[in-house]
Amino acid sequence: MPTSAHEHEDPDVLRLTDPKAIRAYTHHTRMALVGLLRTEGPLTATRAAELTGESVASCSYHLRMLAKYGIVEEVPGPGRQKPWRATTQFTDVPRGLEPAAAAAATDLRVYLAGQYFEHLARALRTTDRLSPEWQDAEQFGDLLLYLTPDELTGLYDAFDKLVQPFYTRNVAPETRPEGAELVHLLRIAFRKDHAAEGLTAPDSPSPSPSPTHPTEPQHGSAS
């Protein structure tokens, strides 16, 4: 599911700081519903049930729970239908929250990491079903770089500027060019903790990793 860490002042970014809201959001079905509403919505609970495989009653319940915290909302529909839509395209759970919210935020991030792995593993297992063009386009790899906090933030901001022009396609299907499909981009960067991994921290920077084919991991160390 899309998240933003640096643009929480954007009106299209929902900033969650209430621990109850964060924990309500940390739920497989609710995240699936929010993702669908952000890319395919507005949707009725009936249509959402068809797309998720959940029952209509389950979708209705989870949508109401999300609406309680302003994550989704009902909109006018034809006849007696009451479609739902996401209130924003992105979710931001900031750092530096009070203890209860910080604990809920950590649980959310750990949960998301597990979800990312499941989605990635599923994609890797089924990549042979894709066209040659999509197989060549998909990316799988990593880099080890020596960066300052400011430099890492700068990389993130530069990446965000690159993808910004494509955001509107989520809510405006008519702008999607022929052949465009929904792609899941993961943006994950973290300081490597040598001690936690049972490794000895190097005394000096190691050589920069050599470029490899983009579908192969770039670990920068023996694995």
N, C-alpha and C positions, 0 to 999 in steps of 0.2 A: 504494500500500500504505500502511495506517495507520502513523504514527510519533508518538512523544511525546517532547518535549524537556524537560519539567518534572516528570514524575511517575515518574522512574526507580526510586523506592523502592516503588512499587506492585508487589505480587507478580504482577500481570497484565501487567507491562512487562518485556521482556527487554532487558537492557543489554549491548550488544556493545562490548568494549574491546580484544579480541584482534585484531590486524591480519589474521590468517589467517581468523578467523571473519567479519570484516567483508568481506573479499574473497570468501569463499565465498558470502556472502549476496548479493553484487553480481552477480547472474546472472538473466537474464530468466525462464527456466523456474523457477528456485528461488523467485523472488519471486512468480511466478504461483501456484505450489503453496502457498506460505505464505498468500497471500491467499485461496485457495480453502478451505484448511483452517480459516482464521479465520472464514469466513462460511458455509461449507457442510459443514464436516467434522463428525466424522471421516470419512475417505475411504480406500478401498483404493487401491493403485497402479493397479489396473485402472480404477477409476472416475475417478481423477485423469487417467489417460490419455485417457479418453473426453471429459472436460471441457476439457482443454488441447490435444488434438490431437497430443500427443506419444505415443511408443511406451510400452508398459508397462515395458520394460527401462530406458528413459530416465528415466521417473518414479521407478522404484525406485532407480536410481543417485542421482538428485538428492535424493530423500528421505533416503537414507542419509547423504549429505553434510551435509544440514541437521541430521540427528539427531546427527552427530558433534560439532556445536557447540551442542547443546541447543535448537535452534530448533523442531524437531518431535520427536515420539516415537511409538512404536507403542503401541497399546492392545489389550486383549483384544477379540476379535470372535467372531461365530458360526462354529462349525466350525473350519476351517483358515484362515479369513480373518484377516488382520492389518491392520486399519485404522490409519491415521496421524492424529494430531491435532497442532495447533499447541500449543506449551507455554504461550504467552501470546497476548494479543490485540494487543499493541503492541510495537514495537521502538524502543529509544532508543540512538542512537550519540552520546554526549556530546562536547562540545568539550573542549579542554585535555588531549588524550591525548598520550602520548609520540610522537615523530616518525613512526615507522613506522605506528602506528595512526592518527595524525592524517592522514597522506597517504592511507591506505586509506579513511578516513571522508570526505575531500574527494572522492575518486573516486566513492564511493557516492552522495554528494549530487548531484554533477554527473550521474551516471548516472540518478538518480531524476528530476532536472529534465528530462532528455530523454524519459524514460518518461511523465512527466506531460504534456509537450507532445504526444506521440503520442496519448495517450488523449483529451486535450482536442480535438485536431484531428479525431480520428475522431468524437467526439461532435458537434462543430459541423457536420461534413459530413453527418451523418445525423439532425440535429435535426428535419427535416421529416417524419420517419417517426413521430415521437412524437405522442401525443394533444395537443390544445390545452392541457389542464391541465398536462401535463409541460413543454410548450414555455414556458408562462408561468412555471412554477416554477423552471426552470433559470436559473442566474446566470452572467454573464460580464462582469467589469469589474474596475477597480482604482482605488485612491485614492493620492494623495500627501498625507502628513500630516507636520507637524513634531512629533516625539515625542522624549522622553528614553528611554534604555534601560529604565528602570523602568516608564515608561508603556507601552512596547511589550510588555513582559512582562505587565503588568496586563491589556492587551487580550487577549493570548493566554489568560491564566488565566480571564478572564471568558467567552471563547468556549468554553473547555474545560468550564466549568460548565454552559453552555447545552446542549451536546451530550451530556454525561455520561449523562442518563437514557435515551438511545437505544442505548448501547453493548451492553446485555444482549440486544438483538434479534439480534445476530450469532450468539450461541450458544444462543438460546432462540427457535426459529422460531414457537412457539406464541404468543409475545407480539407478533408482527408484526400490525398491523391490516390489514384488507382494503385493497388498493391500495398497500401499502408495497413499494417496490422498492429494490434496492441503489443507493446514491448515492455518488459519489466526491467528497468535499469536499477541496479543496486549501487548506492553510494555509501561506502563503509571505509572508514579510516580510523586507526587507533594506534596509540603509542605502543610499541613492542616492549613487553615486560620480560626481560631476560631471566630475572630471578624466578618469576612465577612459572616459567617454562623449564626451569632447571638448567639454564644456560649461563655461561659466564659472559658478562657484557664485554664487548671488544674495547680495547684501549684506543683504537684509532678507526676512522671510517673504513669500511670495506669497499672494494671497487664497485662501481655502479653495475647493476645487473645487466647482462647482455640481452639485447632484444631477442624475443622468440616469437614463434607463430602465435597469433592472438588467441588461439583456442587451447593453448597449453599454459599450465600454471607457471608463474614467474616467481618462484619462492625466494631466490637470492641466497638460499642456504640449503644444505642437504636435508632431504625429507625422507 
